[in-house]
Amino acid sequence: MTIHANSTQARDIAHALHPYTNLKLHERIGPTVISSGRGIYVRDDEGRDYIEAVAGLWSASLGFGGEESMVEAITAQLRKLPFYHLFAHKAHEPGTDLAEKLIKMLPLPNGRVFFNNSGSEANDTAIKLAWYYNNALGRPRKKKIIAQMKAYHGVTIAAASLTGLTRNHLDFDLPMASVRHCDCPHHYRFAKEGESEEAFATRLAEQLENLILREGADTIAAFIAEPVLGAGGLIVPPKTYFDKIQPILKRHDILFIADEVICGFGRTGNMFGFETFNIQPDMVTMAKALSASYLPISATAISEPIYEVLRDNSARIGSFAHGYTYSGHPVCAAAALEALRIYETRNIVGHVQKVAKPFLAKARALLDLPFVGEVRGIGLLAGVELVRDKKSKASFEPARGVGMMFQTEAQKHGLIVRALGDTIALSPPLIITGEEIDDMYLRLGRTFDAFIPQLN
Ligand code: PLP
């Protein structure tokens, strides 16, 4: 691609520092400039259309345009009250309505909802609340948080520490001292020869309990997990995993924080991932599809028992001194309310259940291709892991960047996918139709046809 002087590409290279980007490579190849969207499609500034097979960042659940009621809800709120905050006994209708709505949807009766702007902040808030809670209970040592290797919980200092991926720590002086990582629940990669999913889950649960005992349960505040690990490789935990670890956490009085930033609002075929995996959380963090990504908003919901402790402690020390200027921003809250209304009135969960069948069947059919080692998925989430040797499961040399090569090739075939290492993630907008799924796999098939010869 030629980059013309003064083009958007040239100005971008000169001025913007991009998230999750090889900055040196960016100077050479520049960005793909996305200028419009409709449904599951986005269009670049040269008029090329792409199927956005990851819903942006697993987030644009209603696609990239065409939802007039979202635009109306947002503009109506902008006209009425473009900003107000929730500090110090102030409220506004969209904020109150959204908190009430979420508590009705969650298994946290009489719980409370705290608003943030991003998934990372939602998880940071969860950690701060767990600390505040344990200080209030006179347990100042009970502060460590356990997260899984390969989990993704965000990039702020605390959330990046929870994230179990080396690249998020390297040269950022992370993780912080109070985080511990437990084993990654990925059967294909970490089970022993012949070990069933259930036996693997039992071993992981034992290893988790050993970690707790080694550290001392009186030093551990919370365990955090995504129901399905997303950005760390799209890993569906083995059968019985959550059934086995939850009693252990309960026994040691360790809070369960469910990170629903990707799984929440239909993605796994239920409204929340914790329903799919029978998790009983003490806190739930949500973002992304909460507002269908029309505007940034996230939430941290807590159970009633946690709330009561926070309430009494804030009275004792004078304030619950946590909050962002934009916590519960009224326009973002209005967007979220409308997104939730659409999910319900259009039965988005039922739709996901219906289209997930062909989506997953077509994903699994890719296993017949050379270099496809594992296909995993649930709902409208699928991960296709590319390997050098299918029999031994040997990976490609990381320096070859095979996943990125695939991502680049897919774009030439009108398909935006996301490479997580050498796993190709598919997580399309939840509104995708059966025909659009066919079209997506047609483009994926063409990508494989052009890509496989590059590997031989
Ligand atoms: N938690 C999960 C499961 C995520 O996938 C992400 C982002 O991808 C985050 C948290 C962080 O969200 P954000 O990027 O909005 O800070």
Residues whose N, C-alpha, C, O or C-beta is under 5 A from the ligand:
A	BS01	PLP	S118 G119 S120 E121 Y152 H153 G154 E226 G230 D259 V261 I262 A287
